[in-house]
Amino acid sequence: MFLGQPKKGTFACLNCICCSSIIKGNTTIRAVKECVKEHRSNIRNFKSGTATDTTVSIHFHTERHNLSQLKWMILNKVNMPKGGGDIRQILSQREAYWIKTMDTMLPRGMNDHWSLIPFL
């Protein structure tokens, strides 16, 4: 399922077309395009033990993949709650749901943590 243009308040996932698997899912209140640029930069400038040392950049470095093999899509759009509410909590709940549903925790995927705290 593809939900169109990058927007704020979304759950986007990255995948590696060589491995045919979803490698990372995450929520963001920033524009998705900014997050994808950040991942691409980390892959391009990967150096162990620095800020570019992320699960996604490690995967691409160790598997010797290139940037053209990184794809992304938006799975879920979360609307701002009417009458208030915590958009970050709602996004964190969606993140936990999608990570569990898509089974993207290490070693099968690239998510290194998830939490039930947003549901409490």
N, CA, C and O atoms as a printed pandas DataFrame, in Angstrom:
     atom_number atom_name residue_name chain_id  residue_number  x_coord  y_coord  z_coord
0              1         N          MET        A               1    0.856   -1.170    0.000
1              2        CA          MET        A               1    0.000    0.000    0.000
2              3         C          MET        A               1    0.904    1.235    0.000
3              4         O          MET        A               1    1.836    1.327    0.798
4              5         N          PHE        A               2    0.630    2.159   -0.876
5              6        CA          PHE        A               2    1.410    3.387   -0.950
6              7         C          PHE        A               2    0.472    4.564   -0.764
7              8         O          PHE        A               2   -0.540    4.663   -1.459
8              9         N          LEU        A               3    0.791    5.456    0.163
9             10        CA          LEU        A               3   -0.106    6.553    0.508
10            11         C          LEU        A               3    0.299    7.899   -0.077
11            12         O          LEU        A               3   -0.081    8.936    0.468
12            13         N          GLY        A               4    1.043    7.915   -1.149
13            14        CA          GLY        A               4    1.298    9.173   -1.836
14            15         C          GLY        A               4    2.530    9.919   -1.388
15            16         O          GLY        A               4    3.533    9.322   -0.997
16            17         N          GLN        A               5    2.441   11.234   -1.449
17            18        CA          GLN        A               5    3.567   12.117   -1.196
18            19         C          GLN        A               5    4.025   12.083    0.260
19            20         O          GLN        A               5    3.219   11.846    1.160
20            21         N          PRO        A               6    5.323   12.320    0.495
21            22        CA          PRO        A               6    5.845   12.356    1.860
22            23         C          PRO        A               6    5.180   13.454    2.681
23            24         O          PRO        A               6    5.046   14.586    2.219
24            25         N          LYS        A               7    4.770   13.124    3.876
25            26        CA          LYS        A               7    4.099   14.077    4.749
26            27         C          LYS        A               7    4.598   13.904    6.167
27            28         O          LYS        A               7    5.252   12.918    6.509
28            29         N          LYS        A               8    4.268   14.897    6.985
29            30        CA          LYS        A               8    4.557   14.787    8.408
30            31         C          LYS        A               8    3.484   13.923    9.045
31            32         O          LYS        A               8    2.373   13.821    8.524
32            33         N          GLY        A               9    3.811   13.301   10.169
33            34        CA          GLY        A               9    2.854   12.466   10.877
34            35         C          GLY        A               9    2.590   11.161   10.159
35            36         O          GLY        A               9    1.446   10.721   10.051
36            37         N          THR        A              10    3.654   10.543    9.669
37            38        CA          THR        A              10    3.498    9.309    8.910
38            39         C          THR        A              10    4.342    8.192    9.499
39            40         O          THR        A              10    5.258    8.427   10.289
40            41         N          PHE        A              11    4.014    6.978    9.098
41            42        CA          PHE        A              11    4.863    5.835    9.381
42            43         C          PHE        A              11    5.397    5.388    8.039
43            44         O          PHE        A              11    4.653    4.892    7.193
44            45         N          ALA        A              12    6.682    5.566    7.853
45            46        CA          ALA        A              12    7.319    5.174    6.597
46            47         C          ALA        A              12    8.203    3.965    6.847
47            48         O          ALA        A              12    8.679    3.758    7.963
48            49         N          CYS        A              13    8.422    3.171    5.813
49            50        CA          CYS        A              13    9.363    2.065    5.962
50            51         C          CYS        A              13   10.357    2.115    4.814
51            52         O          CYS        A              13   10.046    2.561    3.710
52            53         N          LEU        A              14   11.548    1.650    5.105
53            54        CA          LEU        A              14   12.607    1.537    4.114
54            55         C          LEU        A              14   12.767    0.067    3.796
55            56         O          LEU        A              14   12.559   -0.789    4.655
56            57         N          ASN        A              15   13.136   -0.223    2.565
57            58        CA          ASN        A              15   13.466   -1.603    2.273
58            59         C          ASN        A              15   14.637   -1.670    1.320
59            60         O          ASN        A              15   14.940   -0.727    0.589
60            61         N          CYS        A              16   15.276   -2.808    1.358
61            62        CA          CYS        A              16   16.424   -3.077    0.510
62            63         C          CYS        A              16   15.943   -4.044   -0.561
63            64         O          CYS        A              16   15.556   -5.170   -0.248
64            65         N          ILE        A              17   15.963   -3.620   -1.817
65            66        CA          ILE        A              17   15.405   -4.471   -2.864
66            67         C          ILE        A              17   16.247   -5.718   -3.111
67            68         O          ILE        A              17   15.732   -6.700   -3.645
68            69         N          CYS        A              18   17.514   -5.708   -2.742
69            70        CA          CYS        A              18   18.354   -6.898   -2.896
70            71         C          CYS        A              18   17.965   -7.996   -1.919
71            72         O          CYS        A              18   18.002   -9.180   -2.253
72            73         N          CYS        A              19   17.593   -7.595   -0.716
73            74        CA          CYS        A              19   17.261   -8.563    0.323
74            75         C          CYS        A              19   15.770   -8.894    0.330
75            76         O          CYS        A              19   15.338   -9.802    1.040
76            77         N          SER        A              20   14.991   -8.166   -0.451
77            78        CA          SER        A              20   13.540   -8.368   -0.520
78            79         C          SER        A              20   12.900   -8.353    0.856
79            80         O          SER        A              20   12.002   -9.146    1.138
80            81         N          SER        A              21   13.354   -7.467    1.697
81            82        CA          SER        A              21   12.762   -7.392    3.029
82            83         C          SER        A              21   12.668   -5.945    3.478
83            84         O          SER        A              21   13.439   -5.084    3.055
84            85         N          ILE        A              22   11.704   -5.708    4.344
85            86        CA          ILE        A              22   11.588   -4.390    4.952
86            87         C          ILE        A              22   12.655   -4.316    6.024
87            88         O          ILE        A              22   12.712   -5.170    6.909
88            89         N          ILE        A              23   13.486   -3.316    5.949
89            90        CA          ILE        A              23   14.604   -3.277    6.875
90            91         C          ILE        A              23   14.446   -2.284    7.998
91            92         O          ILE        A              23   15.152   -2.372    9.002
92            93         N          LYS        A              24   13.536   -1.341    7.856
93            94        CA          LYS        A              24   13.418   -0.349    8.917
94            95         C          LYS        A              24   12.070    0.331    8.805
95            96         O          LYS        A              24   11.637    0.716    7.718
96            97         N          GLY        A              25   11.425    0.471    9.922
97            98        CA          GLY        A              25   10.183    1.229    9.964
98            99         C          GLY        A              25   10.285    2.229   11.093
99           100         O          GLY        A              25   10.862    1.938   12.141
100          101         N          ASN        A              26    9.732    3.398   10.886
101          102        CA          ASN        A              26    9.823    4.415   11.923
102          103         C          ASN        A              26    8.789    5.499   11.678
103          104         O          ASN        A              26    8.404    5.773   10.541
104          105         N          THR        A              27    8.351    6.106   12.766
105          106        CA          THR        A              27    7.421    7.221   12.660
106          107         C          THR        A              27    8.194    8.520   12.677
107          108         O          THR        A              27    9.319    8.581   13.172
108          109         N          THR        A              28    7.586    9.553   12.135
109          110        CA          THR        A              28    8.257   10.845   12.144
110          111         C          THR        A              28    7.249   11.979   12.144
111          112         O          THR        A              28    6.180   11.884   11.540
112          113         N          ILE        A              29    7.608   13.047   12.829
113          114        CA          ILE        A              29    6.810   14.258   12.715
114          115         C          ILE        A              29    7.499   15.209   11.739
115          116         O          ILE        A              29    6.965   16.266   11.403
116          117         N          ARG        A              30    8.692   14.819   11.291
117          118        CA          ARG        A              30    9.378   15.572   10.238
118          119         C          ARG        A              30    8.876   15.061    8.890
119          120         O          ARG        A              30    8.255   14.001    8.815
120          121         N          ALA        A              31    9.143   15.811    7.840
121          122        CA          ALA        A              31    8.792   15.345    6.500
122          123         C          ALA        A              31    9.598   14.083    6.204
123          124         O          ALA        A              31   10.791   14.020    6.501
124          125         N          VAL        A              32    8.950   13.085    5.624
125          126        CA          VAL        A              32    9.605   11.809    5.333
126          127         C          VAL        A              32   10.808   12.024    4.420
127          128         O          VAL        A              32   11.828   11.349    4.563
128          129         N          LYS        A              33   10.691   12.949    3.494
129          130        CA          LYS        A              33   11.788   13.223    2.567
130          131         C          LYS        A              33   13.074   13.574    3.319
131          132         O          LYS        A              33   14.159   13.167    2.905
132          133         N          GLU        A              34   12.965   14.322    4.414
133          134        CA          GLU        A              34   14.134   14.675    5.229
134          135         C          GLU        A              34   14.765   13.426    5.841
135          136         O          GLU        A              34   15.988   13.283    5.851
136          137         N          CYS        A              35   13.931   12.531    6.346
137          138        CA          CYS        A              35   14.440   11.302    6.979
138          139         C          CYS        A              35   15.136   10.407    5.959
139          140         O          CYS        A              35   16.190    9.841    6.249
140          141         N          VAL        A              36   14.557   10.276    4.773
141          142        CA          VAL        A              36   15.164    9.451    3.727
142          143         C          VAL        A              36   16.503   10.051    3.310
143          144         O          VAL        A              36   17.472    9.318    3.113
144          145         N          LYS        A              37   16.570   11.371    3.173
145          146        CA          LYS        A              37   17.840   12.040    2.853
146          147         C          LYS        A              37   18.896   11.728    3.906
147          148         O          LYS        A              37   20.059   11.488    3.582
148          149         N          GLU        A              38   18.477   11.735    5.173
149          150        CA          GLU        A              38   19.390   11.439    6.274
150          151         C          GLU        A              38   19.931   10.010    6.163
151          152         O          GLU        A              38   21.131    9.788    6.323
152          153         N          HIS        A              39   19.051    9.043    5.891
153          154        CA          HIS        A              39   19.492    7.650    5.730
154          155         C          HIS        A              39   20.442    7.521    4.539
155          156         O          HIS        A              39   21.468    6.847    4.634
156          157         N          ARG        A              40   20.109    8.158    3.432
157          158        CA          ARG        A              40   20.971    8.094    2.248
158          159         C          ARG        A              40   22.352    8.686    2.550
159          160         O          ARG        A              40   23.372    8.139    2.131
160          161         N          SER        A              41   22.376    9.794    3.271
161          162        CA          SER        A              41   23.644   10.421    3.652
162          163         C          SER        A              41   24.452    9.501    4.565
163          164         O          SER        A              41   25.666    9.376    4.404
164          165         N          ASN        A              42   23.781    8.856    5.526
165          166        CA          ASN        A              42   24.473    7.932    6.433
166          167         C          ASN        A              42   25.070    6.752    5.678
167          168         O          ASN        A              42   26.164    6.292    6.005
168          169         N          ILE        A              43   24.355    6.261    4.669
169          170        CA          ILE        A              43   24.871    5.149    3.864
170          171         C          ILE        A              43   26.084    5.619    3.065
171          172         O          ILE        A              43   27.117    4.951    3.033
172          173         N          ARG        A              44   25.946    6.758    2.430
173          174        CA          ARG        A              44   27.012    7.305    1.580
174          175         C          ARG        A              44   28.274    7.623    2.388
175          176         O          ARG        A              44   29.388    7.417    1.905
176          177         N          ASN        A              45   28.102    8.126    3.620
177          178        CA          ASN        A              45   29.235    8.576    4.443
178          179         C          ASN        A              45   29.519    7.647    5.620
179          180         O          ASN        A              45   30.079    8.084    6.625
180          181         N          PHE        A              46   29.144    6.386    5.512
181          182        CA          PHE        A              46   29.263    5.449    6.633
182          183         C          PHE        A              46   30.690    5.374    7.167
183          184         O          PHE        A              46   31.658    5.234    6.418
184          185         N          LYS        A              47   30.779    5.472    8.486
185          186        CA          LYS        A              47   32.039    5.237    9.192
186          187         C          LYS        A              47   31.665    4.668   10.557
187          188         O          LYS        A              47   30.901    5.282   11.303
188          189         N          SER        A              48   32.197    3.508   10.878
189          190        CA          SER        A              48   31.888    2.830   12.133
190          191         C          SER        A              48   32.245    3.703   13.329
191          192         O          SER        A              48   33.292    4.351   13.352
192          193         N          GLY        A              49   31.353    3.711   14.330
193          194        CA          GLY        A              49   31.603    4.453   15.555
194          195         C          GLY        A              49   31.274    5.934   15.483
195          196         O          GLY        A              49   31.606    6.684   16.401
196          197         N          THR        A              50   30.626    6.370   14.404
197          198        CA          THR        A              50   30.242    7.780   14.271
198          199         C          THR        A              50   28.719    7.879   14.182
199          200         O          THR        A              50   28.014    6.876   14.288
200          201         N          ALA        A              51   28.229    9.084   13.989
201          202        CA          ALA        A              51   26.780    9.305   13.879
202          203         C          ALA        A              51   26.189    8.616   12.651
203          204         O          ALA        A              51   24.982    8.374   12.603
204          205         N          THR        A              52   27.020    8.296   11.659
205          206        CA          THR        A              52   26.518    7.616   10.459
206          207         C          THR        A              52   26.393    6.108   10.666
207          208         O          THR        A              52   25.928    5.400    9.773
208          209         N          ASP        A              53   26.795    5.617   11.816
209          210        CA          ASP        A              53   26.769    4.190   12.154
210          211         C          ASP        A              53   25.363    3.820   12.646
211          212         O          ASP        A              53   25.120    3.758   13.852
212          213         N          THR        A              54   24.441    3.577   11.708
213          214        CA          THR        A              54   23.058    3.221   12.035
214          215         C          THR        A              54   22.768    1.820   11.519
215          216         O          THR        A              54   23.549    1.273   10.741
216          217         N          THR        A              55   21.659    1.237   11.941
217          218        CA          THR        A              55   21.342   -0.118   11.480
218          219         C          THR        A              55   21.191   -0.172    9.964
219          220         O          THR        A              55   21.593   -1.152    9.337
220          221         N          VAL        A              56   20.624    0.856    9.376
221          222        CA          VAL        A              56   20.445    0.878    7.920
222          223         C          VAL        A              56   21.795    1.016    7.219
223          224         O          VAL        A              56   22.080    0.265    6.286
224          225         N          SER        A              57   22.627    1.958    7.651
225          226        CA          SER        A              57   23.923    2.151    6.986
226          227         C          SER        A              57   24.842    0.945    7.197
227          228         O          SER        A              57   25.613    0.591    6.305
228          229         N          ILE        A              58   24.765    0.318    8.360
229          230        CA          ILE        A              58   25.555   -0.900    8.608
230          231         C          ILE        A              58   25.141   -1.990    7.632
231          232         O          ILE        A              58   25.991   -2.658    7.044
232          233         N          HIS        A              59   23.830   -2.172    7.458
233          234        CA          HIS        A              59   23.327   -3.187    6.525
234          235         C          HIS        A              59   23.876   -2.942    5.118
235          236         O          HIS        A              59   24.409   -3.854    4.486
236          237         N          PHE        A              60   23.743   -1.722    4.642
237          238        CA          PHE        A              60   24.194   -1.423    3.282
238          239         C          PHE        A              60   25.706   -1.551    3.147
239          240         O          PHE        A              60   26.197   -1.962    2.095
240          241         N          HIS        A              61   26.444   -1.208    4.184
241          242        CA          HIS        A              61   27.905   -1.319    4.145
242          243         C          HIS        A              61   28.342   -2.789    4.173
243          244         O          HIS        A              61   29.145   -3.207    3.339
244          245         N          THR        A              62   27.824   -3.572    5.120
245          246        CA          THR        A              62   28.270   -4.966    5.249
246          247         C          THR        A              62   27.807   -5.838    4.084
247          248         O          THR        A              62   28.506   -6.774    3.696
248          249         N          GLU        A              63   26.638   -5.536    3.526
249          250        CA          GLU        A              63   26.129   -6.330    2.398
250          251         C          GLU        A              63   26.608   -5.795    1.051
251          252         O          GLU        A              63   26.293   -6.358    0.002
252          253         N          ARG        A              64   27.372   -4.705    1.088
253          254        CA          ARG        A              64   27.914   -4.071   -0.118
254          255         C          ARG        A              64   26.813   -3.682   -1.112
255          256         O          ARG        A              64   26.933   -3.893   -2.319
256          257         N          HIS        A              65   25.756   -3.119   -0.573
257          258        CA          HIS        A              65   24.664   -2.626   -1.404
258          259         C          HIS        A              65   24.909   -1.159   -1.728
259          260         O          HIS        A              65   25.742   -0.508   -1.098
260          261         N          ASN        A              66   24.180   -0.641   -2.713
261          262        CA          ASN        A              66   24.332    0.773   -3.054
262          263         C          ASN        A              66   23.013    1.513   -2.863
263          264         O          ASN        A              66   21.974    0.898   -2.622
264          265         N          LEU        A              67   23.066    2.830   -2.973
265          266        CA          LEU        A              67   21.897    3.671   -2.698
266          267         C          LEU        A              67   20.711    3.389   -3.610
267          268         O          LEU        A              67   19.565    3.595   -3.212
268          269         N          SER        A              68   20.966    2.923   -4.817
269          270        CA          SER        A              68   19.852    2.645   -5.731
270          271         C          SER        A              68   19.006    1.466   -5.239
271          272         O          SER        A              68   17.895    1.252   -5.724
272          273         N          GLN        A              69   19.527    0.714   -4.289
273          274        CA          GLN        A              69   18.797   -0.435   -3.752
274          275         C          GLN        A              69   17.956   -0.083   -2.528
275          276         O          GLN        A              69   17.278   -0.946   -1.970
276          277         N          LEU        A              70   17.999    1.179   -2.109
277          278        CA          LEU        A              70   17.194    1.648   -0.980
278          279         C          LEU        A              70   15.880    2.210   -1.505
279          280         O          LEU        A              70   15.879    3.148   -2.302
280          281         N          LYS        A              71   14.785    1.651   -1.072
281          282        CA          LYS        A              71   13.453    2.121   -1.459
282          283         C          LYS        A              71   12.665    2.430   -0.196
283          284         O          LYS        A              71   12.983    1.916    0.876
284          285         N          TRP        A              72   11.636    3.267   -0.314
285          286        CA          TRP        A              72   10.817    3.612    0.842
286          287         C          TRP        A              72    9.377    3.808    0.414
287          288         O          TRP        A              72    9.086    4.083   -0.750
288          289         N          MET        A              73    8.488    3.662    1.372
289          290        CA          MET        A              73    7.078    3.940    1.133
290          291         C          MET        A              73    6.413    4.329    2.443
291          292         O          MET        A              73    6.888    3.984    3.525
292          293         N          ILE        A              74    5.317    5.045    2.330
293          294        CA          ILE        A              74    4.543    5.440    3.502
294          295         C          ILE        A              74    3.445    4.410    3.706
295          296         O          ILE        A              74    2.651    4.152    2.802
296          297         N          LEU        A              75    3.402    3.819    4.896
297          298        CA          LEU        A              75    2.396    2.806    5.206
298          299         C          LEU        A              75    1.177    3.367    5.918
299          300         O          LEU        A              75    0.075    2.836    5.784
300          301         N          ASN        A              76    1.372    4.432    6.670
301          302        CA          ASN        A              76    0.302    4.904    7.541
302          303         C          ASN        A              76    0.427    6.404    7.742
303          304         O          ASN        A              76    1.519    6.902    8.014
304          305         N          LYS        A              77   -0.678    7.133    7.612
305          306        CA          LYS        A              77   -0.716    8.573    7.885
306          307         C          LYS        A              77   -1.558    8.780    9.125
307          308         O          LYS        A              77   -2.687    8.295    9.200
308          309         N          VAL        A              78   -1.023    9.493   10.094
309          310        CA          VAL        A              78   -1.741    9.776   11.336
310          311         C          VAL        A              78   -2.155   11.238   11.317
311          312         O          VAL        A              78   -1.311   12.126   11.196
312          313         N          ASN        A              79   -3.448   11.488   11.435
313          314        CA          ASN        A              79   -3.954   12.858   11.460
314          315         C          ASN        A              79   -3.769   13.448   12.847
315          316         O          ASN        A              79   -3.776   12.737   13.852
316          317         N          MET        A              80   -3.607   14.749   12.879
317          318        CA          MET        A              80   -3.492   15.447   14.158
318          319         C          MET        A              80   -4.791   15.250   14.933
319          320         O          MET        A              80   -5.872   15.423   14.370
320          321         N          PRO        A              81   -4.707   14.891   16.214
321          322        CA          PRO        A              81   -5.918   14.666   17.008
322          323         C          PRO        A              81   -6.741   15.946   17.144
323          324         O          PRO        A              81   -6.205   17.016   17.430
324          325         N          LYS        A              82   -8.049   15.818   16.935
325          326        CA          LYS        A              82   -8.937   16.973   17.112
326          327         C          LYS        A              82   -9.121   17.216   18.596
327          328         O          LYS        A              82   -9.275   16.275   19.374
328          329         N          GLY        A              83   -9.103   18.470   18.982
329          330        CA          GLY        A              83   -9.288   18.805   20.392
330          331         C          GLY        A              83   -8.084   18.470   21.249
331          332         O          GLY        A              83   -8.208   18.299   22.462
332          333         N          GLY        A              84   -6.928   18.378   20.630
333          334        CA          GLY        A              84   -5.720   18.096   21.395
334          335         C          GLY        A              84   -5.350   16.630   21.333
335          336         O          GLY        A              84   -5.929   15.867   20.561
336          337         N          GLY        A              85   -4.413   16.251   22.125
337          338        CA          GLY        A              85   -3.906   14.886   22.096
338          339         C          GLY        A              85   -2.431   14.909   21.753
339          340         O          GLY        A              85   -1.909   15.903   21.249
340          341         N          ASP        A              86   -1.785   13.829   22.027
341          342        CA          ASP        A              86   -0.342   13.739   21.834
342          343         C          ASP        A              86   -0.042   12.988   20.543
343          344         O          ASP        A              86   -0.117   11.760   20.503
344          345         N          ILE        A              87    0.298   13.724   19.487
345          346        CA          ILE        A              87    0.588   13.110   18.195
346          347         C          ILE        A              87    1.783   12.168   18.295
347          348         O          ILE        A              87    1.818   11.141   17.618
348          349         N          ARG        A              88    2.770   12.508   19.139
349          350        CA          ARG        A              88    3.941   11.635   19.291
350          351         C          ARG        A              88    3.545   10.279   19.878
351          352         O          ARG        A              88    4.072    9.246   19.465
352          353         N          GLN        A              89    2.624   10.280   20.832
353          354        CA          GLN        A              89    2.180    9.017   21.419
354          355         C          GLN        A              89    1.442    8.175   20.382
355          356         O          GLN        A              89    1.649    6.965   20.298
356          357         N          ILE        A              90    0.593    8.810   19.605
357          358        CA          ILE        A              90   -0.140    8.083   18.566
358          359         C          ILE        A              90    0.833    7.515   17.535
359          360         O          ILE        A              90    0.690    6.368   17.112
360          361         N          LEU        A              91    1.820    8.312   17.131
361          362        CA          LEU        A              91    2.824    7.835   16.182
362          363         C          LEU        A              91    3.633    6.678   16.768
363          364         O          LEU        A              91    3.943    5.719   16.061
364          365         N          SER        A              92    3.972    6.760   18.042
365          366        CA          SER        A              92    4.718    5.673   18.700
366          367         C          SER        A              92    3.889    4.396   18.752
367          368         O          SER        A              92    4.432    3.300   18.610
368          369         N          GLN        A              93    2.586    4.524   18.955
369          370        CA          GLN        A              93    1.704    3.354   18.944
370          371         C          GLN        A              93    1.680    2.713   17.556
371          372         O          GLN        A              93    1.737    1.489   17.435
372          373         N          ARG        A              94    1.597    3.538   16.512
373          374        CA          ARG        A              94    1.596    3.012   15.139
374          375         C          ARG        A              94    2.935    2.354   14.827
375          376         O          ARG        A              94    2.992    1.324   14.156
376          377         N          GLU        A              95    4.018    2.964   15.325
377          378        CA          GLU        A              95    5.339    2.384   15.104
378          379         C          GLU        A              95    5.411    0.984   15.706
379          380         O          GLU        A              95    5.852    0.048   15.038
380          381         N          ALA        A              96    4.983    0.829   16.954
381          382        CA          ALA        A              96    5.005   -0.483   17.607
382          383         C          ALA        A              96    4.149   -1.479   16.829
383          384         O          ALA        A              96    4.550   -2.625   16.627
384          385         N          TYR        A              97    2.973   -1.039   16.394
385          386        CA          TYR        A              97    2.071   -1.909   15.623
386          387         C          TYR        A              97    2.746   -2.407   14.345
387          388         O          TYR        A              97    2.753   -3.608   14.074
388          389         N          TRP        A              98    3.314   -1.488   13.557
389          390        CA          TRP        A              98    3.899   -1.882   12.278
390          391         C          TRP        A              98    5.168   -2.711   12.453
391          392         O          TRP        A              98    5.395   -3.652   11.692
392          393         N          ILE        A              99    5.999   -2.380   13.441
393          394        CA          ILE        A              99    7.213   -3.171   13.672
394          395         C          ILE        A              99    6.834   -4.607   14.001
395          396         O          ILE        A              99    7.435   -5.547   13.480
396          397         N          LYS        A             100    5.844   -4.778   14.859
397          398        CA          LYS        A             100    5.397   -6.128   15.232
398          399         C          LYS        A             100    4.719   -6.825   14.049
399          400         O          LYS        A             100    5.002   -7.990   13.769
400          401         N          THR        A             101    3.827   -6.115   13.358
401          402        CA          THR        A             101    3.088   -6.700   12.235
402          403         C          THR        A             101    4.017   -7.138   11.105
403          404         O          THR        A             101    3.828   -8.207   10.525
404          405         N          MET        A             102    5.012   -6.321   10.793
405          406        CA          MET        A             102    5.916   -6.629    9.685
406          407         C          MET        A             102    7.130   -7.445   10.115
407          408         O          MET        A             102    7.953   -7.823    9.281
408          409         N          ASP        A             103    7.244   -7.720   11.415
409          410        CA          ASP        A             103    8.352   -8.514   11.946
410          411         C          ASP        A             103    9.704   -7.945   11.503
411          412         O          ASP        A             103   10.520   -8.641   10.899
412          413         N          THR        A             104    9.918   -6.660   11.818
413          414        CA          THR        A             104   11.148   -5.996   11.374
414          415         C          THR        A             104   12.171   -5.794   12.489
415          416         O          THR        A             104   13.050   -4.940   12.373
416          417         N          MET        A             105   12.065   -6.565   13.559
417          418        CA          MET        A             105   13.083   -6.500   14.610
418          419         C          MET        A             105   14.319   -7.278   14.163
419          420         O          MET        A             105   14.224   -8.238   13.398
420          421         N          LEU        A             106   15.487   -6.841   14.659
421          422        CA          LEU        A             106   16.711   -7.599   14.404
422          423         C          LEU        A             106   16.516   -9.029   14.889
423          424         O          LEU        A             106   15.853   -9.196   15.912
424          425         N          PRO        A             107   17.015  -10.044   14.268
425          426        CA          PRO        A             107   17.869  -10.042   13.084
426          427         C          PRO        A             107   17.093  -10.082   11.762
427          428         O          PRO        A             107   17.706   -9.958   10.702
428          429         N          ARG        A             108   15.771  -10.251   11.790
429          430        CA          ARG        A             108   14.986  -10.345   10.550
430          431         C          ARG        A             108   14.855   -8.999    9.841
431          432         O          ARG        A             108   14.752   -8.950    8.615
432          433         N          GLY        A             109   14.858   -7.923   10.597
433          434        CA          GLY        A             109   14.748   -6.575   10.035
434          435         C          GLY        A             109   15.820   -5.698   10.646
435          436         O          GLY        A             109   16.778   -6.201   11.233
436          437         N          MET        A             110   15.670   -4.410   10.513
437          438        CA          MET        A             110   16.687   -3.489   11.009
438          439         C          MET        A             110   16.245   -2.666   12.212
439          440         O          MET        A             110   17.005   -1.815   12.673
440          441         N          ASN        A             111   15.046   -2.889   12.734
441          442        CA          ASN        A             111   14.646   -2.175   13.948
442          443         C          ASN        A             111   15.332   -2.825   15.136
443          444         O          ASN        A             111   15.254   -4.040   15.318
444          445         N          ASP        A             112   16.006   -2.014   15.948
445          446        CA          ASP        A             112   16.742   -2.570   17.079
446          447         C          ASP        A             112   15.984   -2.456   18.391
447          448         O          ASP        A             112   16.460   -2.941   19.418
448          449         N          HIS        A             113   14.803   -1.820   18.383
449          450        CA          HIS        A             113   13.993   -1.751   19.602
450          451         C          HIS        A             113   12.546   -1.381   19.260
451          452         O          HIS        A             113   12.263   -0.821   18.201
452          453         N          TRP        A             114   11.654   -1.707   20.172
453          454        CA          TRP        A             114   10.276   -1.246   20.111
454          455         C          TRP        A             114    9.729   -1.316   21.517
455          456         O          TRP        A             114   10.315   -1.971   22.379
456          457         N          SER        A             115    8.617   -0.651   21.761
457          458        CA          SER        A             115    8.134   -0.539   23.128
458          459         C          SER        A             115    6.615   -0.552   23.186
459          460         O          SER        A             115    5.935   -0.105   22.262
460          461         N          LEU        A             116    6.098   -1.077   24.295
461          462        CA          LEU        A             116    4.658   -1.032   24.557
462          463         C          LEU        A             116    4.291    0.176   25.414
463          464         O          LEU        A             116    3.112    0.402   25.688
464          465         N          ILE        A             117    5.274    0.944   25.835
465          466        CA          ILE        A             117    5.034    2.101   26.708
466          467         C          ILE        A             117    3.989    3.067   26.138
467          468         O          ILE        A             117    3.175    3.576   26.909
468          469         N          PRO        A             118    3.969    3.348   24.825
469          470        CA          PRO        A             118    2.958    4.287   24.314
470          471         C          PRO        A             118    1.512    3.826   24.528
471          472         O          PRO        A             118    0.584    4.631   24.435
472          473         N          PHE        A             119    1.322    2.546   24.811
473          474        CA          PHE        A             119   -0.028    2.024   25.013
474          475         C          PHE        A             119   -0.473    2.111   26.467
475          476         O          PHE        A             119   -1.647    1.894   26.767
476          477         N          LEU        A             120    0.450    2.426   27.374
477          478        CA          LEU        A             120    0.118    2.465   28.799
478          479         C          LEU        A             120   -0.450    3.796   29.213
479          480         O          LEU        A             120   -0.780    3.989   30.384
